[in-house]
Amino acid sequence: MKKQIRKHCFVVCFFDWCSMTFQTIYPREMEERIKKERALVLDIRTREEYSRGHWPGAQNRPYDLVDRWEKTLPGNRLLILYCEHGGSSMQLARRLGLEGYRAASVIGGYQEIRRYQQG
């Protein structure tokens, strides 16, 4: 009986620790969220990737320089982040969420954004 209780406690604690502190959104939701919530869009890809194409109005804030720009983020706005495929932006959105920011990661990253923009 004790083993079952310990195992159950571990599972509950593990899931509580991993609970999401950020949102995930699809590219089709971005325009509405930007207008409705005055969201700030952050492209966390490299400057070179950003220069080849990005969401209109997105600010380029390269992921590898996050320690330089993180403290300049507004704490009162939704931050919509995207990278190339969605993995890095999800990690950063989680980190920012744990630090008290309202953050969302675009599912599929810029690849899905491009598909959405092309119709």
N, C-alpha and C positions, 0 to 999 in steps of 0.2 A: 504494500500500500504506500509506503514512504517513497519508493522509487517513482510511482505514478504521480504523486503530488509534486515531487521535485521536477519531474519532466514537464508537467503542466505549467509549473511556475516559470521554468526556463522559456517555454514557448511564449507565454504571455509577456514576459519581460522582453524577450527578443523582439517580438512584434511591436511592443510599445516603443522600444528604442528606434526601430526602423520606420516608425510612422511618418507619413509624408508631411512635410512642412512647406510644401510648395504645390503648385497646380501644374497640370499638363494641359495643353490646348492644341487644337488643330489649326493649321494655317487659315482655314475658312473662318475661324473665330477671331482672328487678329484685328481686323478692321473695326468690328463692333466693340471689342474690348478696349482698343485704343481710344475710340470716340467716347464710349460710355464711362470709362474709368480713367481717362487721361493717362493711359499706360505709356511707359517709356520703353522703347524697343532697343535692345542691346544685341548687336551682332558680335559674338565673342571669337569669331574666326580671326585669322591673321589679316594684316592690312592688305596683303596681296590678294587674298581670297575676297575680301570686302570690295576691293577695287574692281573685281571682275563681275560684281553684281550683288545687290543686297535689297532688303525690304525698303521701300521709300521712307525716308525719315529716320531710319535706324542709325544709331550711333555705333561706331566701331570701338569696341573695348576688348582688345585681345585677351584671351584667357590667360596667356602666360604672363601678363602684366597686371593681373587682378589685384595684387597687393598694392599697386600704385594708385589705382582708380576706385577701389571699393569704397573708401571712406567719403568719396564725393557723391555717392548715390543719394537721391532723395528718399527719405524714409517714409514719405506720405503718398507715394505713388506705386502702382503695380509695375513691376519690372518684368517685361517679356524678353526672355533670352533665347537665342538660337545659335547653333554651331552648324557644322556641315551636315551631320547625320542625326544629332539629337542627344548623344551620350554625354558629351562634355557640358552642354547647357543644362542637362538634367542634374549632373553632379553639382554644378555651380548654383543652380536654383535651390537645391536642397541646402547647400551651405549657407546661402543668403537667407533662406527661410529660417534656419536655426539661429541666425543672428538677428532675427526680428524683421527682416524685409518681407514684403509681399512679392513673391516671385513666381513666375510661370515659365515652363520650358515648352518650346514648340516641338511637338511630336514629329520625328522625321527630319528635323532641322531644315537647313536651307534647301536640301534636295526636295523635300515636300513642298516648301514654299514656292520653289520654281515650278513644280508641277501644277500647283494651285493657280499661280499667276498665268500660266500658259493655257489654262482652261481645260 
